[in-house]
């Protein structure tokens, strides 16, 4: 895992000042790759790389990686899990290698397959490949968006980076905040889709290749993978799923350093541990210990590790301090209001003391329908007509917005009101929304958009588009695969783990497995009130007797973090200080009176209410905004 940056000039040759700027950037993001630091340049191109050595630890695997005789150079972040198979194929066709790295395989696969080379890469990746002979650059991101990549393009410059805060290092770029992105953040707790928090900086979408033609100085974009193309295959069976997970785990155990496993005690990680054991791995497994009883799953994790004979390392979940909170917002990069960033950050900090690669269960819930809210969505699909009626009733939306700022209205009634008054049908994303879409208009009244939130309209349109390929329930749940997973969960994992130079590998996101799960019959995902049905059966089969039944059929343990106590105790001074009217007014984006009302309503009640998530987002936004104002230390 690494950090990449790049600069392409249209006319002006690269200057010494460009190199100095790039070196400052690479020094600032050393946490993404503390094992190496390199720059590569030609007349108008400058590529930079921070290396976290995982495959081929020698200097032969250093980056940017160049094959001079082919005119190819690459700066690459990620892992190609099928690189050994590709390497053997390429050798059989006459190619020779000077390293044992997966990086070199990408370049030679590009030379062999041409424009179709991305379809042959299985892994998590974001890279910039420069083809000097054709005078073009290719940027690409993996199918599910595990690895990030941002870019800026104008009449004279093209700049790319792993993290968006890096663009503060280039003073000529105007980093204006995109109001629509801020609105989306307060609605969803993350920014979905292809745009970013800055109007001039774009996020490369998952499964997309972007080509910069340096002769014509234009960009063209090609989607090399889509969810829809997986739906044309034959219906898969549980046996095929079993084999695909096993093979995915096997590939992700390949490394020249020790690989560990995040073991929560849930279905997903228990299965990963079992498959790893099948392949002869002697893993150290890492389990977080929390003081709060509702967070602690160590009993179940111990059952798994004892059965498989794995060494278990119990690490403290840690305490949230104001200093740690600020670090989390800094490393979050864009606006990211997922409170689970906190335990992920703290856990990664402890893991980094032991090793730098771990397996994790991201994606299983979205693929195998594990969330309880998916059962709610199944019922809700029958009530959508009622939303269509009530959302147009005069005054109803305003009343619901009042409920959202009250500590007296029951949480269930507020949730129902949000569902019934929503302007947009955003599928399964509705269940994780924070502020109702119309309430966001009261919090952020600026803009000439008539209260519209373009990102939510995009999600609604995507749901409609998906119904041409699948039933409406499937289409609704697929929204989480396309938005929630890449733009919240995987962003959280990348930023919080890489903050401590830890690489996380997600076996459930293997492309072969995904294509099979998408055509797996419903009954193997959701049966009755139990999601992940086929995975539960696998666990029951793989673990003995009562242990297997206990692991397989207990209720999903929602990862609820203690936001309420954090805001009332750990971060109370931060809230009072940063959410004061004077500081709230600095951005010029928020309705200060409305934001203050939300905060005061939360603290007026001693009980836990949904207002905690709203205050949390306000605190995240204000902290992020003040970092933005200082250039995140890159200026």
C-alpha positions as CSV (number, residue, x, y, z in Angstrom):
1,X,0.0,0.0,0.0
2,X,1.3,3.4,-0.9
3,X,0.8,7.0,-1.7
4,X,1.0,8.4,-5.2
5,X,1.2,11.9,-6.7
6,X,1.8,13.2,-10.2
7,X,2.1,16.3,-12.3
8,X,1.7,16.7,-16.0
9,X,2.4,20.1,-17.7
10,X,1.0,20.9,-21.1
11,X,3.8,23.3,-22.2
12,X,6.1,24.3,-19.4
13,X,8.9,21.9,-18.5
14,X,9.1,20.6,-15.0
15,X,11.1,23.0,-12.8
16,X,13.1,22.7,-9.6
17,X,10.2,24.3,-7.7
18,X,7.9,21.5,-8.9
19,X,10.3,19.0,-7.5
20,X,10.5,20.8,-4.2
21,X,6.7,21.0,-4.0
22,X,6.4,17.3,-4.7
23,X,9.0,16.4,-2.1
24,X,7.1,18.4,0.5
25,X,3.9,16.5,-0.4
26,X,5.6,13.1,-0.2
27,X,7.2,14.0,3.2
28,X,3.8,15.1,4.4
29,X,2.1,11.8,3.5
30,X,4.9,9.6,4.7
31,X,2.3,7.7,6.8
32,X,1.0,6.1,3.5
33,X,4.4,4.6,2.8
34,X,7.3,5.0,5.3
35,X,9.5,2.4,3.5
36,X,10.5,4.4,0.5
37,X,10.4,7.8,-1.3
38,X,11.1,8.4,-5.0
39,X,10.6,10.9,-7.7
40,X,10.7,10.2,-11.5
41,X,10.8,13.0,-14.0
42,X,11.0,13.7,-17.7
43,X,10.6,17.0,-19.5
44,X,7.0,17.8,-18.6
45,X,6.1,15.0,-16.2
46,X,6.8,14.4,-12.5
47,X,5.6,11.3,-10.7
48,X,6.1,10.7,-7.0
49,X,5.7,7.6,-4.7
50,X,5.7,6.7,-1.0
51,X,6.2,3.0,-0.5
52,X,4.8,0.6,2.0
53,X,6.8,-2.6,1.1
54,X,4.6,-5.7,1.0
55,X,5.6,-7.6,-2.2
56,X,9.3,-7.8,-3.2
57,X,10.9,-5.8,-0.4
58,X,14.1,-5.2,-2.3
59,X,15.0,-2.0,-4.2
60,X,14.0,-3.8,-7.4
61,X,10.4,-3.2,-6.4
62,X,10.8,0.5,-5.7
63,X,8.6,3.0,-7.4
64,X,7.9,4.9,-9.6
65,X,8.8,1.8,-11.7
66,X,10.1,2.3,-15.2
67,X,10.7,-0.1,-18.1
68,X,12.8,2.3,-20.2
69,X,13.0,0.2,-23.3
70,X,9.2,0.1,-23.5
71,X,8.8,3.7,-22.6
72,X,6.6,2.8,-19.6
73,X,6.6,4.1,-16.0
74,X,4.0,3.7,-13.2
75,X,3.3,5.0,-9.8
76,X,1.0,2.4,-8.2
77,X,-0.9,2.1,-4.9
78,X,-2.4,-1.2,-3.9
79,X,-2.0,-5.0,-4.5
80,X,-2.6,-7.2,-7.6
81,X,-3.5,-10.5,-6.0
82,X,-3.4,-12.6,-9.2
83,X,0.0,-11.2,-10.2
84,X,1.8,-14.6,-10.0
85,X,-0.6,-16.2,-12.5
86,X,-0.3,-13.2,-14.8
87,X,3.5,-13.3,-14.4
88,X,3.6,-16.9,-15.5
89,X,1.4,-16.2,-18.5
90,X,3.5,-13.3,-19.6
91,X,6.7,-15.3,-19.2
92,X,5.2,-18.0,-21.4
93,X,4.7,-15.3,-24.1
94,X,8.3,-14.2,-24.0
95,X,8.4,-11.5,-21.4
96,X,11.2,-11.2,-18.9
97,X,11.1,-9.7,-15.4
98,X,13.7,-7.9,-13.4
99,X,11.8,-7.9,-10.1
100,X,9.3,-10.1,-8.2
101,X,6.8,-7.2,-7.7
102,X,3.2,-7.0,-8.8
103,X,4.0,-3.5,-10.1
104,X,6.1,-4.8,-13.0
105,X,3.3,-7.2,-13.9
106,X,0.9,-4.2,-14.4
107,X,3.2,-2.6,-17.0
108,X,3.9,-5.8,-18.9
109,X,0.2,-6.7,-18.8
110,X,-0.5,-3.3,-20.3
111,X,2.0,-4.0,-23.1
112,X,0.5,-7.5,-23.8
113,X,-3.3,-6.8,-23.5
114,X,-3.4,-3.2,-24.5
115,X,-6.5,-1.3,-23.5
116,X,-8.1,-4.5,-22.0
117,X,-5.4,-5.0,-19.4
118,X,-7.5,-3.8,-16.5
119,X,-10.0,-6.6,-16.9
120,X,-7.2,-9.0,-16.1
121,X,-6.1,-7.3,-12.9
122,X,-7.7,-8.7,-9.7
123,X,-6.9,-6.6,-6.7
124,X,-7.2,-3.2,-5.0
125,X,-5.4,-0.5,-6.9
126,X,-5.1,3.1,-7.9
127,X,-2.3,4.1,-10.3
128,X,-1.0,6.4,-12.9
129,X,0.7,4.7,-15.9
130,X,2.6,6.9,-18.3
131,X,3.2,5.6,-21.8
132,X,5.9,7.8,-23.3
133,X,5.7,6.4,-26.8
134,X,2.0,7.2,-27.1
135,X,2.4,10.3,-25.0
136,X,-0.6,9.4,-22.8
137,X,-1.2,8.8,-19.1
138,X,-3.7,6.2,-17.8
139,X,-5.3,6.5,-14.4
140,X,-7.3,3.6,-13.1
141,X,-9.1,2.6,-9.9
142,X,-10.2,-0.9,-8.8
143,X,-13.7,-2.2,-9.3
144,X,-15.1,-1.5,-5.9
145,X,-13.1,1.6,-5.0
146,X,-10.8,0.2,-2.3
147,X,-8.0,2.6,-3.2
148,X,-8.5,6.3,-3.7
149,X,-7.5,8.6,-6.5
150,X,-8.2,12.3,-7.2
151,X,-7.3,14.6,-10.0
152,X,-7.3,18.2,-11.2
153,X,-7.3,19.3,-14.8
154,X,-7.1,22.7,-16.4
155,X,-5.7,24.3,-19.6
156,X,-2.1,23.9,-18.5
157,X,-1.8,21.3,-15.7
158,X,-3.0,17.8,-14.7
159,X,-2.4,16.8,-11.1
160,X,-3.2,13.6,-9.4
161,X,-2.9,12.3,-5.8
162,X,-4.0,9.6,-3.4
163,X,-5.5,12.1,-1.0
164,X,-7.4,15.3,-1.7
165,X,-5.7,17.4,1.0
166,X,-2.5,17.2,-1.1
167,X,-4.0,19.7,-3.6
168,X,-3.5,22.4,-1.0
169,X,0.2,22.2,-1.8
170,X,-0.4,23.7,-5.2
171,X,-1.3,27.4,-4.6
172,X,-2.5,28.1,-8.1
173,X,-5.5,25.7,-7.6
174,X,-8.6,27.4,-6.3
175,X,-10.0,25.0,-3.8
176,X,-13.6,26.2,-3.5
177,X,-15.9,24.1,-1.4
178,X,-18.7,22.5,-3.3
179,X,-22.0,23.3,-1.5
180,X,-23.7,20.3,-3.0
181,X,-21.1,18.0,-1.4
182,X,-21.6,19.6,2.0
183,X,-25.3,19.1,1.7
184,X,-24.7,15.4,0.8
185,X,-22.4,15.1,3.8
186,X,-25.1,16.3,6.2
187,X,-27.6,14.0,4.6
188,X,-25.6,10.8,4.3
189,X,-22.5,11.4,6.5
190,X,-20.3,11.0,3.4
191,X,-19.9,12.4,-0.1
192,X,-21.2,10.0,-2.7
193,X,-20.4,9.7,-6.4
194,X,-17.7,11.2,-8.6
195,X,-17.3,14.7,-7.4
196,X,-15.5,15.8,-4.2
197,X,-15.6,18.4,-1.5
198,X,-13.8,20.8,-3.9
199,X,-15.5,21.9,-7.1
200,X,-12.2,21.7,-9.2
201,X,-11.0,18.4,-7.9
202,X,-12.6,15.2,-9.1
203,X,-12.6,11.7,-7.6
204,X,-11.9,8.9,-10.1
205,X,-14.9,6.5,-9.9
206,X,-14.4,2.9,-9.0
207,X,-14.0,0.6,-12.0
208,X,-13.0,3.4,-14.3
209,X,-10.0,4.2,-16.5
210,X,-9.1,7.8,-17.3
211,X,-6.8,8.6,-20.2
212,X,-4.9,11.9,-20.5
213,X,-3.8,12.5,-24.1
214,X,-0.9,14.9,-23.8
215,X,-0.8,15.7,-27.5
216,X,-4.4,16.8,-27.7
217,X,-4.5,17.8,-24.0
218,X,-7.9,16.2,-23.3
219,X,-9.4,13.6,-21.0
220,X,-11.4,10.5,-21.9
221,X,-13.1,8.2,-19.5
222,X,-13.9,4.5,-19.9
223,X,-15.8,2.2,-17.4
224,X,-14.1,-1.1,-17.6
225,X,-16.3,-2.8,-15.0
226,X,-19.9,-2.3,-13.9
227,X,-22.3,-4.1,-11.6
228,X,-24.8,-4.6,-14.4
229,X,-22.4,-6.7,-16.6
230,X,-22.2,-9.3,-13.8
231,X,-26.0,-9.9,-14.0
232,X,-25.9,-11.7,-17.3
233,X,-24.1,-14.8,-15.9
234,X,-25.7,-18.1,-14.9
235,X,-27.2,-18.4,-11.5
236,X,-24.5,-19.4,-9.0
237,X,-24.7,-22.0,-6.2
238,X,-23.5,-22.0,-2.6
239,X,-20.7,-24.4,-3.6
240,X,-19.4,-21.9,-6.1
241,X,-19.5,-19.2,-3.4
242,X,-17.7,-21.4,-1.0
243,X,-14.9,-22.1,-3.5
244,X,-14.7,-18.4,-4.6
245,X,-14.2,-17.2,-1.0
246,X,-11.6,-19.8,-0.4
247,X,-9.6,-18.8,-3.5
248,X,-9.9,-15.1,-2.6
249,X,-8.5,-15.7,0.9
250,X,-5.7,-17.8,-0.6
251,X,-4.7,-15.0,-2.9
252,X,-4.8,-12.4,-0.2
253,X,-2.4,-14.4,2.0
254,X,0.4,-13.8,-0.5
255,X,2.9,-11.3,0.9
256,X,6.6,-11.0,1.7
257,X,5.6,-9.8,5.2
258,X,3.4,-11.3,7.9
259,X,-0.4,-11.2,7.3
260,X,-2.8,-11.0,10.2
261,X,-6.6,-10.9,10.5
262,X,-9.1,-8.6,12.2
263,X,-11.2,-11.0,14.1
264,X,-14.4,-9.4,15.6
265,X,-16.1,-12.6,16.4
266,X,-18.8,-12.1,13.8
267,X,-19.7,-14.3,10.9
268,X,-17.5,-12.6,8.3
269,X,-14.2,-12.6,10.1
270,X,-14.8,-16.1,11.5
271,X,-15.2,-17.5,8.0
272,X,-12.0,-15.7,6.8
273,X,-10.1,-17.2,9.7
274,X,-11.4,-20.7,8.8
275,X,-10.5,-20.4,5.1
276,X,-7.0,-19.1,6.0
277,X,-6.6,-22.1,8.3
278,X,-7.5,-24.4,5.4
279,X,-4.7,-22.9,3.4
280,X,-2.2,-23.6,6.1
281,X,-1.8,-20.0,7.4
282,X,-0.7,-19.5,11.0
283,X,-2.3,-16.2,11.5
284,X,-2.1,-13.8,14.4
285,X,-5.6,-12.5,14.9
286,X,-6.4,-9.1,16.4
287,X,-9.4,-8.5,18.5
288,X,-10.4,-5.2,20.0
289,X,-11.4,-5.1,23.7
290,X,-13.9,-2.4,24.6
291,X,-15.0,-1.4,28.1
292,X,-18.6,-1.0,26.9
293,X,-20.3,-4.4,27.1
294,X,-22.4,-3.7,24.0
295,X,-19.3,-3.3,21.9
296,X,-17.3,-6.2,23.2
297,X,-17.3,-9.4,21.2
298,X,-14.1,-10.9,22.5
299,X,-15.9,-14.0,23.8
300,X,-16.8,-15.0,20.3
301,X,-13.5,-14.1,18.8
302,X,-11.8,-16.3,21.5
303,X,-14.0,-19.3,20.4
304,X,-12.8,-18.9,16.8
305,X,-9.1,-18.5,17.6
306,X,-9.1,-21.4,20.1
307,X,-10.8,-23.7,17.6
308,X,-8.3,-22.9,14.8
309,X,-5.3,-22.7,17.0
310,X,-4.5,-19.1,16.0
311,X,-2.5,-16.8,18.3
312,X,-4.9,-14.1,19.5
313,X,-3.7,-10.5,20.2
314,X,-6.2,-8.5,22.2
315,X,-5.7,-4.8,21.7
316,X,-7.4,-2.0,23.7
317,X,-10.2,-0.2,21.8
318,X,-8.7,3.0,23.2
319,X,-10.2,6.3,24.4
320,X,-11.2,9.2,22.3
321,X,-9.4,12.5,23.2
322,X,-9.8,15.8,21.4
323,X,-6.2,15.4,20.0
324,X,-7.1,12.0,18.6
325,X,-10.4,13.4,17.2
326,X,-8.4,16.1,15.3
327,X,-6.0,13.4,13.9
328,X,-9.0,11.4,12.7
329,X,-10.5,14.4,10.9
330,X,-7.1,15.2,9.3
331,X,-6.7,11.7,8.1
332,X,-10.3,11.4,7.0
333,X,-9.2,13.7,4.2
334,X,-12.6,14.6,2.8
335,X,-15.7,15.2,4.9
336,X,-16.4,11.8,6.5
337,X,-18.7,11.6,9.5
338,X,-18.8,7.9,10.1
339,X,-18.2,7.5,13.9
340,X,-16.7,4.1,13.3
341,X,-13.6,6.0,12.0
342,X,-12.7,6.3,15.7
343,X,-12.3,2.6,16.7
344,X,-10.8,1.9,13.2
345,X,-8.1,4.5,13.8
346,X,-7.4,3.4,17.3
347,X,-7.3,-0.3,16.4
348,X,-5.0,0.4,13.5
349,X,-2.6,2.3,15.7
350,X,-2.3,-0.7,18.0
351,X,-2.0,-3.2,15.1
352,X,0.8,-1.2,13.5
353,X,3.0,-2.1,16.5
354,X,2.8,-5.8,15.4
355,X,2.5,-6.0,11.6
356,X,1.4,-4.0,8.5
357,X,-1.0,-6.3,6.6
358,X,-4.4,-7.6,7.9
359,X,-7.4,-9.3,6.3
360,X,-10.8,-7.7,7.0
361,X,-14.5,-8.5,6.2
362,X,-15.5,-5.4,4.4
363,X,-18.2,-6.0,1.7
364,X,-19.8,-9.1,3.2
365,X,-22.9,-7.2,4.6
366,X,-23.5,-5.4,1.3
367,X,-23.1,-8.4,-0.9
368,X,-24.9,-11.0,1.3
369,X,-27.6,-8.6,2.7
370,X,-26.4,-8.7,6.3
371,X,-27.8,-5.5,7.6
372,X,-31.1,-5.5,9.6
373,X,-32.2,-2.5,7.6
374,X,-32.4,-4.7,4.5
375,X,-35.3,-6.5,6.1
376,X,-36.9,-3.1,6.8
377,X,-36.3,-2.1,3.2
378,X,-38.1,-5.2,2.0
379,X,-41.3,-4.0,3.9
380,X,-40.7,-0.4,3.0
381,X,-40.9,-1.1,-0.7
382,X,-44.6,-1.7,-0.3
383,X,-45.1,1.7,1.4
384,X,-43.3,3.9,-1.1
385,X,-46.6,5.1,-2.5
386,X,-47.4,6.7,0.9
387,X,-44.1,8.7,0.8
388,X,-45.1,9.9,-2.7
389,X,-48.3,11.3,-1.2
390,X,-47.1,12.7,2.1
391,X,-44.0,14.3,0.8
392,X,-46.2,16.7,-1.2
393,X,-48.5,17.6,1.8
394,X,-48.1,21.2,2.7
395,X,-46.3,21.7,5.9
396,X,-45.4,18.1,6.5
397,X,-41.7,18.4,5.7
398,X,-41.4,21.5,7.8
399,X,-43.0,19.6,10.7
400,X,-40.6,16.7,10.3
401,X,-37.7,19.2,10.3
402,X,-38.9,20.5,13.6
403,X,-39.1,16.9,14.9
404,X,-35.4,16.4,13.9
405,X,-34.3,19.3,16.1
406,X,-36.4,18.3,19.1
407,X,-35.2,16.1,22.0
408,X,-38.8,15.3,22.9
409,X,-40.0,13.6,19.8
410,X,-39.4,9.8,20.0
411,X,-36.6,8.5,17.8
412,X,-39.0,6.1,16.0
413,X,-41.4,8.8,15.0
414,X,-38.6,11.0,13.7
415,X,-37.3,8.2,11.6
416,X,-40.8,7.4,10.2
417,X,-41.3,11.1,9.5
418,X,-38.0,11.3,7.6
419,X,-38.9,8.3,5.5
420,X,-42.4,9.6,4.6
421,X,-41.3,13.1,3.9
422,X,-38.2,12.4,1.8
423,X,-38.0,14.1,-1.6
424,X,-35.8,11.4,-3.1
425,X,-36.0,7.6,-3.2
426,X,-32.4,6.7,-2.5
427,X,-32.9,3.0,-1.9
428,X,-31.2,1.4,1.1
429,X,-29.2,4.6,1.7
430,X,-32.4,6.0,3.4
431,X,-31.7,3.9,6.5
432,X,-28.3,5.5,7.3
433,X,-29.3,9.1,6.5
434,X,-28.8,11.7,9.2
435,X,-30.5,15.0,8.4
436,X,-33.6,14.6,6.2
437,X,-33.0,16.0,2.7
438,X,-35.4,18.9,3.3
439,X,-33.9,19.7,6.7
440,X,-30.5,20.1,5.0
441,X,-32.1,23.0,3.2
442,X,-32.7,24.8,6.5
443,X,-29.2,24.0,7.8
444,X,-27.5,25.1,4.5
445,X,-29.8,27.7,2.9
446,X,-27.2,29.1,0.4
447,X,-27.1,28.3,-3.3
448,X,-29.5,28.8,-6.2
449,X,-30.5,25.2,-6.4
450,X,-34.1,25.5,-5.1
451,X,-33.2,23.2,-2.2
452,X,-32.1,20.4,-4.5
453,X,-29.3,18.0,-3.5
454,X,-27.8,16.8,-6.7
455,X,-26.1,13.7,-5.2
456,X,-29.4,12.4,-3.8
457,X,-31.1,12.9,-7.2
458,X,-28.2,11.0,-8.8
459,X,-28.7,8.1,-6.4
460,X,-32.5,8.1,-7.1
461,X,-31.8,8.0,-10.8
462,X,-29.3,5.1,-10.3
463,X,-32.1,3.1,-8.6
464,X,-34.3,3.6,-11.5
465,X,-31.6,2.6,-13.9
466,X,-30.9,-0.6,-12.0
467,X,-34.5,-1.6,-12.1
468,X,-34.0,-2.2,-15.8
469,X,-31.6,-5.0,-14.9
470,X,-33.1,-6.4,-11.6
471,X,-36.1,-6.2,-9.4
472,X,-36.7,-3.1,-7.3
473,X,-35.6,-4.6,-4.0
474,X,-32.3,-5.8,-5.5
475,X,-31.9,-2.4,-7.1
476,X,-32.5,-0.6,-3.8
477,X,-29.9,-2.7,-1.9
478,X,-27.4,-2.3,-4.7
479,X,-27.2,1.4,-3.8
480,X,-25.1,0.4,-0.8
481,X,-22.6,-1.5,-3.1
482,X,-22.3,1.5,-5.3
483,X,-22.2,4.3,-2.7
484,X,-22.1,3.4,0.9
485,X,-19.4,0.8,0.5
486,X,-16.9,2.7,-1.6
487,X,-17.6,6.2,-0.4
488,X,-18.0,5.6,3.3
489,X,-16.8,2.2,4.5
490,X,-13.8,1.7,2.1
491,X,-12.8,5.4,2.4
492,X,-12.9,5.0,6.2
493,X,-10.8,1.8,6.1
494,X,-8.2,3.3,3.7
495,X,-7.7,6.5,5.6
496,X,-7.8,5.2,9.1
497,X,-5.5,2.2,8.5
498,X,-3.0,4.1,6.2
499,X,-2.7,6.8,8.9
500,X,-0.7,4.1,10.7
501,X,0.9,2.5,7.6
502,X,-1.4,-0.6,7.8
503,X,-2.7,-2.3,4.7
504,X,-6.1,-3.9,4.9
505,X,-7.2,-6.6,2.4
506,X,-10.8,-7.4,1.8
507,X,-11.4,-11.0,0.5
508,X,-15.1,-10.5,0.1
509,X,-14.4,-7.9,-2.6
510,X,-12.7,-10.2,-5.1
511,X,-14.2,-9.6,-8.5
512,X,-14.9,-13.3,-9.2
513,X,-16.7,-13.6,-5.9
514,X,-18.7,-10.5,-6.5
515,X,-19.9,-11.6,-9.9
516,X,-21.1,-14.9,-8.4
517,X,-22.8,-13.3,-5.4
518,X,-24.7,-10.9,-7.6
519,X,-26.5,-13.9,-9.3
520,X,-26.9,-15.9,-6.1
521,X,-30.6,-16.6,-5.5
522,X,-32.4,-14.5,-2.8
523,X,-33.0,-17.5,-0.5
524,X,-29.2,-17.8,0.1
525,X,-28.9,-14.2,1.2
526,X,-32.1,-13.3,3.0
527,X,-34.3,-15.9,4.5
528,X,-37.0,-14.9,7.0
529,X,-35.4,-12.3,9.3
530,X,-31.8,-13.5,8.8
531,X,-29.5,-12.0,6.3
532,X,-26.2,-13.6,5.1
533,X,-28.0,-17.0,5.2
534,X,-25.4,-18.9,3.1
535,X,-22.5,-17.5,5.1
536,X,-24.3,-18.6,8.3
537,X,-24.6,-22.1,6.9
538,X,-20.8,-22.1,6.1
539,X,-20.0,-21.1,9.7
540,X,-22.3,-23.7,11.1
541,X,-20.6,-26.3,9.0
542,X,-17.0,-25.2,9.7
543,X,-17.2,-24.8,13.5
544,X,-18.2,-27.7,15.9
545,X,-21.5,-28.2,17.6
546,X,-22.8,-25.5,19.9
547,X,-19.9,-23.1,19.0
548,X,-20.9,-23.2,15.3
549,X,-24.5,-22.7,16.0
550,X,-23.8,-19.8,18.4
551,X,-21.5,-18.0,15.9
552,X,-23.8,-18.6,13.0
553,X,-27.2,-17.8,14.3
554,X,-26.8,-15.0,16.8
555,X,-28.1,-11.6,15.9
556,X,-25.9,-9.3,14.0
557,X,-23.8,-7.2,16.4
558,X,-24.2,-3.7,15.1
559,X,-21.0,-1.7,15.5
560,X,-22.5,1.1,17.6
561,X,-19.9,3.4,19.0
562,X,-20.6,5.6,22.1
563,X,-21.1,8.9,20.3
564,X,-23.5,10.1,23.0
565,X,-20.9,9.8,25.8
566,X,-18.1,11.1,23.5
567,X,-20.1,14.3,22.9
568,X,-21.1,14.7,26.5
569,X,-17.8,13.9,28.1
570,X,-14.7,13.4,26.0
571,X,-15.4,16.1,23.4
572,X,-17.7,18.5,25.3
573,X,-15.2,21.3,25.4
574,X,-14.6,20.9,21.7
575,X,-18.3,21.1,20.9
576,X,-18.8,24.2,23.1
577,X,-15.7,25.9,21.5
578,X,-16.0,24.9,17.9
579,X,-19.8,25.0,17.6
580,X,-20.0,28.5,19.1
581,X,-21.9,31.0,16.9
582,X,-18.8,32.9,16.0
583,X,-16.9,29.9,14.7
584,X,-19.9,28.4,13.0
585,X,-20.3,31.6,11.0
586,X,-16.8,31.5,9.6
587,X,-17.6,29.1,6.7
588,X,-20.5,31.2,5.6
589,X,-22.3,27.9,4.7
590,X,-24.4,27.0,7.8
591,X,-27.5,28.6,9.2
592,X,-25.9,29.4,12.6
593,X,-29.2,29.7,14.5
594,X,-30.4,26.4,13.2
595,X,-27.1,24.6,13.9
596,X,-27.1,26.1,17.4
597,X,-30.6,24.9,18.0
598,X,-29.6,21.3,17.1
599,X,-26.7,21.5,19.6
600,X,-28.7,23.0,22.4
601,X,-31.6,20.5,21.9
602,X,-29.1,17.6,22.2
603,X,-27.6,18.9,25.5
604,X,-31.0,19.9,26.9
605,X,-31.9,16.2,27.4
606,X,-29.9,13.7,29.5
607,X,-31.0,10.7,27.4
608,X,-29.5,9.4,24.2
609,X,-31.3,10.7,21.1
610,X,-30.8,10.7,17.3
611,X,-29.6,14.3,17.8
612,X,-26.2,12.9,18.7
613,X,-25.5,12.0,15.0
614,X,-26.4,15.5,13.9
615,X,-24.2,17.2,16.5
616,X,-21.4,14.7,15.5
617,X,-21.6,15.8,11.9
618,X,-21.6,19.5,12.9
619,X,-18.5,18.9,14.9
620,X,-16.8,16.9,12.1
621,X,-17.7,19.6,9.5
622,X,-16.4,22.5,11.6
623,X,-13.2,20.7,12.5
624,X,-12.6,19.8,8.9
625,X,-13.4,23.3,7.7
626,X,-10.8,24.8,10.1
627,X,-8.2,22.4,8.8
628,X,-9.2,23.4,5.2
629,X,-8.7,27.0,6.1
630,X,-5.1,26.2,7.2
631,X,-4.4,24.1,4.1
632,X,-4.1,20.9,6.2
633,X,-0.4,21.9,6.7
634,X,0.4,21.6,3.0
635,X,0.8,25.3,2.1
